[in-house]
Amino acid sequence: MTTQAVDTGGTKIAVGMVNEDGRVLSRGEFPSDADRYASGLDLIASMLRQTARNAGTEISGIGIGSTEPLNLFSGGWRS
């Protein structure tokens, strides 16, 4: 089983594919841009697909690390 992780921060967005032993199979990062939220979501989705391809596996779960609480229902930040 493999899991992908997403880390969104003030300076970068990072994604990685890890196996059940915690070994990183594939990873990528890109500078973040708070003024381009929608394109950031597209970028994250693309990065997730690419790391899965690079690892030769499919996405089975995603963990998200965030600097602020997320509203999972609206897709935005909780205030």
PDB file with one MODEL, atoms N, CA, C and O in Angstrom:
MODEL        1
ATOM      1  N   MET A   1       0.845  -1.181   0.000  1.00  0.00           N
ATOM      2  CA  MET A   1       0.000   0.000   0.000  1.00  0.00           C
ATOM      3  C   MET A   1       0.892   1.246   0.000  1.00  0.00           C
ATOM      4  O   MET A   1       1.915   1.295   0.683  1.00  0.00           O
ATOM      5  N   THR A   2       0.492   2.222  -0.761  1.00  0.00           N
ATOM      6  CA  THR A   2       1.207   3.498  -0.799  1.00  0.00           C
ATOM      7  C   THR A   2       0.250   4.623  -0.462  1.00  0.00           C
ATOM      8  O   THR A   2      -0.959   4.516  -0.665  1.00  0.00           O
ATOM      9  N   THR A   3       0.810   5.705   0.057  1.00  0.00           N
ATOM     10  CA  THR A   3       0.020   6.878   0.412  1.00  0.00           C
ATOM     11  C   THR A   3       0.744   8.117  -0.074  1.00  0.00           C
ATOM     12  O   THR A   3       1.974   8.174  -0.054  1.00  0.00           O
ATOM     13  N   GLN A   4      -0.011   9.098  -0.506  1.00  0.00           N
ATOM     14  CA  GLN A   4       0.583  10.367  -0.901  1.00  0.00           C
ATOM     15  C   GLN A   4       0.365  11.382   0.193  1.00  0.00           C
ATOM     16  O   GLN A   4      -0.638  11.356   0.906  1.00  0.00           O
ATOM     17  N   ALA A   5       1.335  12.287   0.311  1.00  0.00           N
ATOM     18  CA  ALA A   5       1.249  13.364   1.294  1.00  0.00           C
ATOM     19  C   ALA A   5       1.355  14.699   0.575  1.00  0.00           C
ATOM     20  O   ALA A   5       2.089  14.824  -0.406  1.00  0.00           O
ATOM     21  N   VAL A   6       0.631  15.685   1.053  1.00  0.00           N
ATOM     22  CA  VAL A   6       0.673  17.042   0.510  1.00  0.00           C
ATOM     23  C   VAL A   6       1.010  17.985   1.658  1.00  0.00           C
ATOM     24  O   VAL A   6       0.395  17.925   2.722  1.00  0.00           O
ATOM     25  N   ASP A   7       1.984  18.850   1.439  1.00  0.00           N
ATOM     26  CA  ASP A   7       2.362  19.857   2.426  1.00  0.00           C
ATOM     27  C   ASP A   7       2.218  21.223   1.760  1.00  0.00           C
ATOM     28  O   ASP A   7       2.970  21.552   0.842  1.00  0.00           O
ATOM     29  N   THR A   8       1.259  22.011   2.217  1.00  0.00           N
ATOM     30  CA  THR A   8       1.068  23.353   1.678  1.00  0.00           C
ATOM     31  C   THR A   8       1.609  24.348   2.684  1.00  0.00           C
ATOM     32  O   THR A   8       1.280  24.290   3.869  1.00  0.00           O
ATOM     33  N   GLY A   9       2.434  25.254   2.213  1.00  0.00           N
ATOM     34  CA  GLY A   9       3.028  26.239   3.108  1.00  0.00           C
ATOM     35  C   GLY A   9       3.109  27.598   2.455  1.00  0.00           C
ATOM     36  O   GLY A   9       2.674  27.785   1.319  1.00  0.00           O
ATOM     37  N   GLY A  10       3.658  28.527   3.170  1.00  0.00           N
ATOM     38  CA  GLY A  10       3.760  29.896   2.679  1.00  0.00           C
ATOM     39  C   GLY A  10       4.739  30.078   1.543  1.00  0.00           C
ATOM     40  O   GLY A  10       4.634  31.045   0.789  1.00  0.00           O
ATOM     41  N   THR A  11       5.700  29.159   1.400  1.00  0.00           N
ATOM     42  CA  THR A  11       6.713  29.316   0.352  1.00  0.00           C
ATOM     43  C   THR A  11       6.695  28.220  -0.686  1.00  0.00           C
ATOM     44  O   THR A  11       7.188  28.414  -1.797  1.00  0.00           O
ATOM     45  N   LYS A  12       6.124  27.047  -0.343  1.00  0.00           N
ATOM     46  CA  LYS A  12       6.132  25.954  -1.305  1.00  0.00           C
ATOM     47  C   LYS A  12       4.982  24.997  -1.071  1.00  0.00           C
ATOM     48  O   LYS A  12       4.379  24.958   0.001  1.00  0.00           O
ATOM     49  N   ILE A  13       4.698  24.220  -2.116  1.00  0.00           N
ATOM     50  CA  ILE A  13       3.778  23.088  -2.062  1.00  0.00           C
ATOM     51  C   ILE A  13       4.634  21.867  -2.355  1.00  0.00           C
ATOM     52  O   ILE A  13       5.343  21.831  -3.361  1.00  0.00           O
ATOM     53  N   ALA A  14       4.573  20.869  -1.484  1.00  0.00           N
ATOM     54  CA  ALA A  14       5.347  19.653  -1.688  1.00  0.00           C
ATOM     55  C   ALA A  14       4.412  18.453  -1.653  1.00  0.00           C
ATOM     56  O   ALA A  14       3.459  18.420  -0.875  1.00  0.00           O
ATOM     57  N   VAL A  15       4.689  17.477  -2.492  1.00  0.00           N
ATOM     58  CA  VAL A  15       3.942  16.227  -2.487  1.00  0.00           C
ATOM     59  C   VAL A  15       4.936  15.078  -2.479  1.00  0.00           C
ATOM     60  O   VAL A  15       6.067  15.215  -2.945  1.00  0.00           O
ATOM     61  N   GLY A  16       4.504  13.956  -1.949  1.00  0.00           N
ATOM     62  CA  GLY A  16       5.357  12.778  -1.938  1.00  0.00           C
ATOM     63  C   GLY A  16       4.535  11.515  -1.877  1.00  0.00           C
ATOM     64  O   GLY A  16       3.436  11.498  -1.324  1.00  0.00           O
ATOM     65  N   MET A  17       5.077  10.455  -2.451  1.00  0.00           N
ATOM     66  CA  MET A  17       4.470   9.127  -2.413  1.00  0.00           C
ATOM     67  C   MET A  17       5.351   8.262  -1.523  1.00  0.00           C
ATOM     68  O   MET A  17       6.549   8.128  -1.769  1.00  0.00           O
ATOM     69  N   VAL A  18       4.749   7.669  -0.475  1.00  0.00           N
ATOM     70  CA  VAL A  18       5.500   6.825   0.447  1.00  0.00           C
ATOM     71  C   VAL A  18       4.866   5.439   0.536  1.00  0.00           C
ATOM     72  O   VAL A  18       3.664   5.274   0.329  1.00  0.00           O
ATOM     73  N   ASN A  19       5.709   4.437   0.852  1.00  0.00           N
ATOM     74  CA  ASN A  19       5.158   3.100   1.047  1.00  0.00           C
ATOM     75  C   ASN A  19       4.827   2.885   2.508  1.00  0.00           C
ATOM     76  O   ASN A  19       5.009   3.789   3.323  1.00  0.00           O
ATOM     77  N   GLU A  20       4.338   1.693   2.855  1.00  0.00           N
ATOM     78  CA  GLU A  20       3.900   1.442   4.233  1.00  0.00           C
ATOM     79  C   GLU A  20       5.052   1.469   5.240  1.00  0.00           C
ATOM     80  O   GLU A  20       4.817   1.589   6.443  1.00  0.00           O
ATOM     81  N   ASP A  21       6.295   1.358   4.761  1.00  0.00           N
ATOM     82  CA  ASP A  21       7.469   1.452   5.639  1.00  0.00           C
ATOM     83  C   ASP A  21       7.941   2.892   5.804  1.00  0.00           C
ATOM     84  O   ASP A  21       8.904   3.144   6.527  1.00  0.00           O
ATOM     85  N   GLY A  22       7.271   3.847   5.139  1.00  0.00           N
ATOM     86  CA  GLY A  22       7.652   5.253   5.230  1.00  0.00           C
ATOM     87  C   GLY A  22       8.741   5.659   4.251  1.00  0.00           C
ATOM     88  O   GLY A  22       9.245   6.781   4.316  1.00  0.00           O
ATOM     89  N   ARG A  23       9.115   4.750   3.335  1.00  0.00           N
ATOM     90  CA  ARG A  23      10.141   5.081   2.338  1.00  0.00           C
ATOM     91  C   ARG A  23       9.529   5.943   1.242  1.00  0.00           C
ATOM     92  O   ARG A  23       8.472   5.615   0.703  1.00  0.00           O
ATOM     93  N   VAL A  24      10.199   7.052   0.912  1.00  0.00           N
ATOM     94  CA  VAL A  24       9.716   7.960  -0.126  1.00  0.00           C
ATOM     95  C   VAL A  24       9.992   7.338  -1.497  1.00  0.00           C
ATOM     96  O   VAL A  24      11.141   7.057  -1.837  1.00  0.00           O
ATOM     97  N   LEU A  25       8.931   7.127  -2.279  1.00  0.00           N
ATOM     98  CA  LEU A  25       9.050   6.538  -3.602  1.00  0.00           C
ATOM     99  C   LEU A  25       9.166   7.596  -4.686  1.00  0.00           C
ATOM    100  O   LEU A  25       9.809   7.375  -5.712  1.00  0.00           O
ATOM    101  N   SER A  26       8.549   8.737  -4.461  1.00  0.00           N
ATOM    102  CA  SER A  26       8.552   9.831  -5.442  1.00  0.00           C
ATOM    103  C   SER A  26       8.157  11.105  -4.716  1.00  0.00           C
ATOM    104  O   SER A  26       7.395  11.065  -3.749  1.00  0.00           O
ATOM    105  N   ARG A  27       8.682  12.250  -5.187  1.00  0.00           N
ATOM    106  CA  ARG A  27       8.339  13.514  -4.543  1.00  0.00           C
ATOM    107  C   ARG A  27       8.507  14.666  -5.519  1.00  0.00           C
ATOM    108  O   ARG A  27       9.160  14.535  -6.554  1.00  0.00           O
ATOM    109  N   GLY A  28       7.906  15.791  -5.171  1.00  0.00           N
ATOM    110  CA  GLY A  28       8.043  16.999  -5.974  1.00  0.00           C
ATOM    111  C   GLY A  28       7.650  18.207  -5.158  1.00  0.00           C
ATOM    112  O   GLY A  28       6.928  18.092  -4.167  1.00  0.00           O
ATOM    113  N   GLU A  29       8.127  19.366  -5.575  1.00  0.00           N
ATOM    114  CA  GLU A  29       7.722  20.598  -4.900  1.00  0.00           C
ATOM    115  C   GLU A  29       7.724  21.747  -5.895  1.00  0.00           C
ATOM    116  O   GLU A  29       8.379  21.705  -6.937  1.00  0.00           O
ATOM    117  N   PHE A  30       6.964  22.776  -5.533  1.00  0.00           N
ATOM    118  CA  PHE A  30       6.779  23.934  -6.393  1.00  0.00           C
ATOM    119  C   PHE A  30       6.518  25.137  -5.506  1.00  0.00           C
ATOM    120  O   PHE A  30       5.884  24.986  -4.463  1.00  0.00           O
ATOM    121  N   PRO A  31       6.981  26.330  -5.875  1.00  0.00           N
ATOM    122  CA  PRO A  31       6.687  27.521  -5.059  1.00  0.00           C
ATOM    123  C   PRO A  31       5.182  27.763  -4.947  1.00  0.00           C
ATOM    124  O   PRO A  31       4.457  27.597  -5.928  1.00  0.00           O
ATOM    125  N   SER A  32       4.708  28.150  -3.772  1.00  0.00           N
ATOM    126  CA  SER A  32       3.284  28.456  -3.600  1.00  0.00           C
ATOM    127  C   SER A  32       3.025  29.919  -3.920  1.00  0.00           C
ATOM    128  O   SER A  32       3.929  30.753  -3.868  1.00  0.00           O
ATOM    129  N   ASP A  33       1.773  30.212  -4.253  1.00  0.00           N
ATOM    130  CA  ASP A  33       1.365  31.572  -4.588  1.00  0.00           C
ATOM    131  C   ASP A  33      -0.035  31.796  -4.023  1.00  0.00           C
ATOM    132  O   ASP A  33      -1.020  31.346  -4.608  1.00  0.00           O
ATOM    133  N   ALA A  34      -0.127  32.482  -2.904  1.00  0.00           N
ATOM    134  CA  ALA A  34      -1.408  32.688  -2.211  1.00  0.00           C
ATOM    135  C   ALA A  34      -2.425  33.428  -3.070  1.00  0.00           C
ATOM    136  O   ALA A  34      -3.626  33.320  -2.821  1.00  0.00           O
ATOM    137  N   ASP A  35      -1.979  34.174  -4.072  1.00  0.00           N
ATOM    138  CA  ASP A  35      -2.900  34.922  -4.922  1.00  0.00           C
ATOM    139  C   ASP A  35      -3.495  34.074  -6.042  1.00  0.00           C
ATOM    140  O   ASP A  35      -4.354  34.547  -6.787  1.00  0.00           O
ATOM    141  N   ARG A  36      -3.047  32.822  -6.167  1.00  0.00           N
ATOM    142  CA  ARG A  36      -3.528  31.952  -7.244  1.00  0.00           C
ATOM    143  C   ARG A  36      -4.031  30.634  -6.672  1.00  0.00           C
ATOM    144  O   ARG A  36      -3.533  29.565  -7.026  1.00  0.00           O
ATOM    145  N   TYR A  37      -5.021  30.713  -5.785  1.00  0.00           N
ATOM    146  CA  TYR A  37      -5.540  29.542  -5.082  1.00  0.00           C
ATOM    147  C   TYR A  37      -6.032  28.459  -6.039  1.00  0.00           C
ATOM    148  O   TYR A  37      -5.646  27.299  -5.897  1.00  0.00           O
ATOM    149  N   ALA A  38      -6.870  28.808  -7.004  1.00  0.00           N
ATOM    150  CA  ALA A  38      -7.450  27.814  -7.917  1.00  0.00           C
ATOM    151  C   ALA A  38      -6.375  27.102  -8.724  1.00  0.00           C
ATOM    152  O   ALA A  38      -6.426  25.881  -8.878  1.00  0.00           O
ATOM    153  N   SER A  39      -5.406  27.844  -9.240  1.00  0.00           N
ATOM    154  CA  SER A  39      -4.353  27.188 -10.009  1.00  0.00           C
ATOM    155  C   SER A  39      -3.469  26.347  -9.092  1.00  0.00           C
ATOM    156  O   SER A  39      -2.874  25.366  -9.536  1.00  0.00           O
ATOM    157  N   GLY A  40      -3.378  26.723  -7.816  1.00  0.00           N
ATOM    158  CA  GLY A  40      -2.636  25.915  -6.857  1.00  0.00           C
ATOM    159  C   GLY A  40      -3.271  24.550  -6.653  1.00  0.00           C
ATOM    160  O   GLY A  40      -2.565  23.549  -6.532  1.00  0.00           O
ATOM    161  N   LEU A  41      -4.599  24.500  -6.614  1.00  0.00           N
ATOM    162  CA  LEU A  41      -5.294  23.224  -6.487  1.00  0.00           C
ATOM    163  C   LEU A  41      -5.051  22.352  -7.724  1.00  0.00           C
ATOM    164  O   LEU A  41      -4.832  21.147  -7.605  1.00  0.00           O
ATOM    165  N   ASP A  42      -5.092  22.963  -8.902  1.00  0.00           N
ATOM    166  CA  ASP A  42      -4.793  22.227 -10.133  1.00  0.00           C
ATOM    167  C   ASP A  42      -3.368  21.707 -10.115  1.00  0.00           C
ATOM    168  O   ASP A  42      -3.109  20.578 -10.531  1.00  0.00           O
ATOM    169  N   LEU A  43      -2.441  22.528  -9.633  1.00  0.00           N
ATOM    170  CA  LEU A  43      -1.042  22.133  -9.547  1.00  0.00           C
ATOM    171  C   LEU A  43      -0.877  20.953  -8.585  1.00  0.00           C
ATOM    172  O   LEU A  43      -0.156  20.004  -8.896  1.00  0.00           O
ATOM    173  N   ILE A  44      -1.529  20.998  -7.436  1.00  0.00           N
ATOM    174  CA  ILE A  44      -1.446  19.894  -6.475  1.00  0.00           C
ATOM    175  C   ILE A  44      -1.960  18.609  -7.102  1.00  0.00           C
ATOM    176  O   ILE A  44      -1.315  17.567  -6.988  1.00  0.00           O
ATOM    177  N   ALA A  45      -3.111  18.666  -7.761  1.00  0.00           N
ATOM    178  CA  ALA A  45      -3.677  17.473  -8.401  1.00  0.00           C
ATOM    179  C   ALA A  45      -2.722  16.916  -9.447  1.00  0.00           C
ATOM    180  O   ALA A  45      -2.523  15.703  -9.524  1.00  0.00           O
ATOM    181  N   SER A  46      -2.133  17.786 -10.246  1.00  0.00           N
ATOM    182  CA  SER A  46      -1.173  17.356 -11.261  1.00  0.00           C
ATOM    183  C   SER A  46       0.063  16.721 -10.626  1.00  0.00           C
ATOM    184  O   SER A  46       0.554  15.692 -11.090  1.00  0.00           O
ATOM    185  N   MET A  47       0.560  17.353  -9.553  1.00  0.00           N
ATOM    186  CA  MET A  47       1.736  16.816  -8.859  1.00  0.00           C
ATOM    187  C   MET A  47       1.433  15.448  -8.239  1.00  0.00           C
ATOM    188  O   MET A  47       2.288  14.562  -8.252  1.00  0.00           O
ATOM    189  N   LEU A  48       0.231  15.270  -7.701  1.00  0.00           N
ATOM    190  CA  LEU A  48      -0.157  13.982  -7.138  1.00  0.00           C
ATOM    191  C   LEU A  48      -0.167  12.898  -8.209  1.00  0.00           C
ATOM    192  O   LEU A  48       0.346  11.800  -7.994  1.00  0.00           O
ATOM    193  N   ARG A  49      -0.750  13.208  -9.356  1.00  0.00           N
ATOM    194  CA  ARG A  49      -0.779  12.236 -10.454  1.00  0.00           C
ATOM    195  C   ARG A  49       0.633  11.899 -10.927  1.00  0.00           C
ATOM    196  O   ARG A  49       0.942  10.738 -11.195  1.00  0.00           O
ATOM    197  N   GLN A  50       1.491  12.918 -11.029  1.00  0.00           N
ATOM    198  CA  GLN A  50       2.852  12.698 -11.508  1.00  0.00           C
ATOM    199  C   GLN A  50       3.665  11.849 -10.534  1.00  0.00           C
ATOM    200  O   GLN A  50       4.382  10.944 -10.960  1.00  0.00           O
ATOM    201  N   THR A  51       3.564  12.125  -9.231  1.00  0.00           N
ATOM    202  CA  THR A  51       4.331  11.320  -8.282  1.00  0.00           C
ATOM    203  C   THR A  51       3.847   9.870  -8.268  1.00  0.00           C
ATOM    204  O   THR A  51       4.648   8.954  -8.082  1.00  0.00           O
ATOM    205  N   ALA A  52       2.551   9.655  -8.461  1.00  0.00           N
ATOM    206  CA  ALA A  52       2.034   8.282  -8.552  1.00  0.00           C
ATOM    207  C   ALA A  52       2.609   7.586  -9.786  1.00  0.00           C
ATOM    208  O   ALA A  52       3.034   6.434  -9.703  1.00  0.00           O
ATOM    209  N   ARG A  53       2.624   8.273 -10.924  1.00  0.00           N
ATOM    210  CA  ARG A  53       3.214   7.687 -12.144  1.00  0.00           C
ATOM    211  C   ARG A  53       4.690   7.377 -11.934  1.00  0.00           C
ATOM    212  O   ARG A  53       5.162   6.303 -12.305  1.00  0.00           O
ATOM    213  N   ASN A  54       5.426   8.328 -11.334  1.00  0.00           N
ATOM    214  CA  ASN A  54       6.860   8.135 -11.111  1.00  0.00           C
ATOM    215  C   ASN A  54       7.139   6.943 -10.190  1.00  0.00           C
ATOM    216  O   ASN A  54       8.145   6.250 -10.345  1.00  0.00           O
ATOM    217  N   ALA A  55       6.241   6.714  -9.235  1.00  0.00           N
ATOM    218  CA  ALA A  55       6.404   5.598  -8.303  1.00  0.00           C
ATOM    219  C   ALA A  55       5.870   4.290  -8.878  1.00  0.00           C
ATOM    220  O   ALA A  55       6.068   3.223  -8.296  1.00  0.00           O
ATOM    221  N   GLY A  56       5.190   4.375 -10.026  1.00  0.00           N
ATOM    222  CA  GLY A  56       4.628   3.174 -10.650  1.00  0.00           C
ATOM    223  C   GLY A  56       3.478   2.578  -9.878  1.00  0.00           C
ATOM    224  O   GLY A  56       3.327   1.358  -9.814  1.00  0.00           O
ATOM    225  N   THR A  57       2.657   3.445  -9.286  1.00  0.00           N
ATOM    226  CA  THR A  57       1.540   2.969  -8.484  1.00  0.00           C
ATOM    227  C   THR A  57       0.345   3.907  -8.643  1.00  0.00           C
ATOM    228  O   THR A  57       0.418   4.902  -9.363  1.00  0.00           O
ATOM    229  N   GLU A  58      -0.748   3.580  -7.967  1.00  0.00           N
ATOM    230  CA  GLU A  58      -1.943   4.421  -7.984  1.00  0.00           C
ATOM    231  C   GLU A  58      -2.115   5.079  -6.622  1.00  0.00           C
ATOM    232  O   GLU A  58      -1.578   4.607  -5.620  1.00  0.00           O
ATOM    233  N   ILE A  59      -2.862   6.158  -6.596  1.00  0.00           N
ATOM    234  CA  ILE A  59      -3.157   6.863  -5.350  1.00  0.00           C
ATOM    235  C   ILE A  59      -4.168   6.050  -4.551  1.00  0.00           C
ATOM    236  O   ILE A  59      -5.236   5.702  -5.056  1.00  0.00           O
ATOM    237  N   SER A  60      -3.820   5.746  -3.284  1.00  0.00           N
ATOM    238  CA  SER A  60      -4.741   5.004  -2.431  1.00  0.00           C
ATOM    239  C   SER A  60      -5.178   5.818  -1.221  1.00  0.00           C
ATOM    240  O   SER A  60      -6.100   5.418  -0.510  1.00  0.00           O
ATOM    241  N   GLY A  61      -4.539   6.940  -0.980  1.00  0.00           N
ATOM    242  CA  GLY A  61      -4.890   7.812   0.134  1.00  0.00           C
ATOM    243  C   GLY A  61      -4.024   9.047   0.086  1.00  0.00           C
ATOM    244  O   GLY A  61      -2.943   9.028  -0.502  1.00  0.00           O
ATOM    245  N   ILE A  62      -4.485  10.121   0.699  1.00  0.00           N
ATOM    246  CA  ILE A  62      -3.742  11.380   0.694  1.00  0.00           C
ATOM    247  C   ILE A  62      -3.763  11.955   2.106  1.00  0.00           C
ATOM    248  O   ILE A  62      -4.818  12.044   2.734  1.00  0.00           O
ATOM    249  N   GLY A  63      -2.596  12.342   2.597  1.00  0.00           N
ATOM    250  CA  GLY A  63      -2.491  13.070   3.857  1.00  0.00           C
ATOM    251  C   GLY A  63      -2.143  14.513   3.531  1.00  0.00           C
ATOM    252  O   GLY A  63      -1.322  14.757   2.648  1.00  0.00           O
ATOM    253  N   ILE A  64      -2.748  15.477   4.222  1.00  0.00           N
ATOM    254  CA  ILE A  64      -2.517  16.887   3.929  1.00  0.00           C
ATOM    255  C   ILE A  64      -2.010  17.592   5.174  1.00  0.00           C
ATOM    256  O   ILE A  64      -2.639  17.529   6.230  1.00  0.00           O
ATOM    257  N   GLY A  65      -0.864  18.268   5.050  1.00  0.00           N
ATOM    258  CA  GLY A  65      -0.356  19.128   6.114  1.00  0.00           C
ATOM    259  C   GLY A  65      -0.609  20.568   5.709  1.00  0.00           C
ATOM    260  O   GLY A  65      -0.309  20.944   4.576  1.00  0.00           O
ATOM    261  N   SER A  66      -1.141  21.366   6.586  1.00  0.00           N
ATOM    262  CA  SER A  66      -1.517  22.731   6.238  1.00  0.00           C
ATOM    263  C   SER A  66      -1.143  23.699   7.354  1.00  0.00           C
ATOM    264  O   SER A  66      -1.114  23.336   8.530  1.00  0.00           O
ATOM    265  N   THR A  67      -0.860  24.932   6.964  1.00  0.00           N
ATOM    266  CA  THR A  67      -0.527  25.954   7.948  1.00  0.00           C
ATOM    267  C   THR A  67      -1.756  26.506   8.648  1.00  0.00           C
ATOM    268  O   THR A  67      -1.621  27.172   9.675  1.00  0.00           O
ATOM    269  N   GLU A  68      -2.941  26.255   8.131  1.00  0.00           N
ATOM    270  CA  GLU A  68      -4.192  26.747   8.704  1.00  0.00           C
ATOM    271  C   GLU A  68      -5.231  25.635   8.653  1.00  0.00           C
ATOM    272  O   GLU A  68      -5.096  24.720   7.841  1.00  0.00           O
ATOM    273  N   PRO A  69      -6.255  25.681   9.487  1.00  0.00           N
ATOM    274  CA  PRO A  69      -7.315  24.676   9.421  1.00  0.00           C
ATOM    275  C   PRO A  69      -8.046  24.727   8.077  1.00  0.00           C
ATOM    276  O   PRO A  69      -8.332  25.808   7.562  1.00  0.00           O
ATOM    277  N   LEU A  70      -8.343  23.565   7.519  1.00  0.00           N
ATOM    278  CA  LEU A  70      -9.069  23.478   6.256  1.00  0.00           C
ATOM    279  C   LEU A  70     -10.537  23.178   6.502  1.00  0.00           C
ATOM    280  O   LEU A  70     -10.880  22.480   7.457  1.00  0.00           O
ATOM    281  N   ASN A  71     -11.409  23.705   5.642  1.00  0.00           N
ATOM    282  CA  ASN A  71     -12.814  23.334   5.629  1.00  0.00           C
ATOM    283  C   ASN A  71     -12.955  22.290   4.530  1.00  0.00           C
ATOM    284  O   ASN A  71     -12.968  22.640   3.350  1.00  0.00           O
ATOM    285  N   LEU A  72     -13.060  21.025   4.893  1.00  0.00           N
ATOM    286  CA  LEU A  72     -13.094  19.939   3.909  1.00  0.00           C
ATOM    287  C   LEU A  72     -14.341  19.965   3.037  1.00  0.00           C
ATOM    288  O   LEU A  72     -14.347  19.375   1.957  1.00  0.00           O
ATOM    289  N   PHE A  73     -15.400  20.640   3.487  1.00  0.00           N
ATOM    290  CA  PHE A  73     -16.624  20.658   2.716  1.00  0.00           C
ATOM    291  C   PHE A  73     -16.612  21.747   1.638  1.00  0.00           C
ATOM    292  O   PHE A  73     -17.150  21.547   0.549  1.00  0.00           O
ATOM    293  N   SER A  74     -16.009  22.880   1.933  1.00  0.00           N
ATOM    294  CA  SER A  74     -15.983  23.963   0.939  1.00  0.00           C
ATOM    295  C   SER A  74     -14.676  23.979   0.162  1.00  0.00           C
ATOM    296  O   SER A  74     -14.599  24.592  -0.902  1.00  0.00           O
ATOM    297  N   GLY A  75     -13.631  23.305   0.685  1.00  0.00           N
ATOM    298  CA  GLY A  75     -12.337  23.319   0.017  1.00  0.00           C
ATOM    299  C   GLY A  75     -11.496  24.542   0.347  1.00  0.00           C
ATOM    300  O   GLY A  75     -10.406  24.703  -0.201  1.00  0.00           O
ATOM    301  N   GLY A  76     -11.977  25.398   1.222  1.00  0.00           N
ATOM    302  CA  GLY A  76     -11.242  26.617   1.570  1.00  0.00           C
ATOM    303  C   GLY A  76     -10.736  26.571   2.985  1.00  0.00           C
ATOM    304  O   GLY A  76     -10.858  25.565   3.683  1.00  0.00           O
ATOM    305  N   TRP A  77     -10.167  27.680   3.390  1.00  0.00           N
ATOM    306  CA  TRP A  77      -9.646  27.801   4.746  1.00  0.00           C
ATOM    307  C   TRP A  77     -10.774  28.135   5.710  1.00  0.00           C
ATOM    308  O   TRP A  77     -11.679  28.897   5.370  1.00  0.00           O
ATOM    309  N   ARG A  78     -10.724  27.580   6.883  1.00  0.00           N
ATOM    310  CA  ARG A  78     -11.688  27.953   7.929  1.00  0.00           C
ATOM    311  C   ARG A  78     -11.261  29.285   8.522  1.00  0.00           C
ATOM    312  O   ARG A  78     -10.071  29.548   8.696  1.00  0.00           O
ATOM    313  N   SER A  79     -12.223  30.105   8.823  1.00  0.00           N
ATOM    314  CA  SER A  79     -11.888  31.397   9.467  1.00  0.00           C
ATOM    315  C   SER A  79     -12.266  31.381  10.918  1.00  0.00           C
ATOM    316  O   SER A  79     -12.063  32.371  11.620  1.00  0.00           O
TER     317      SER A  79
ENDMDL
END
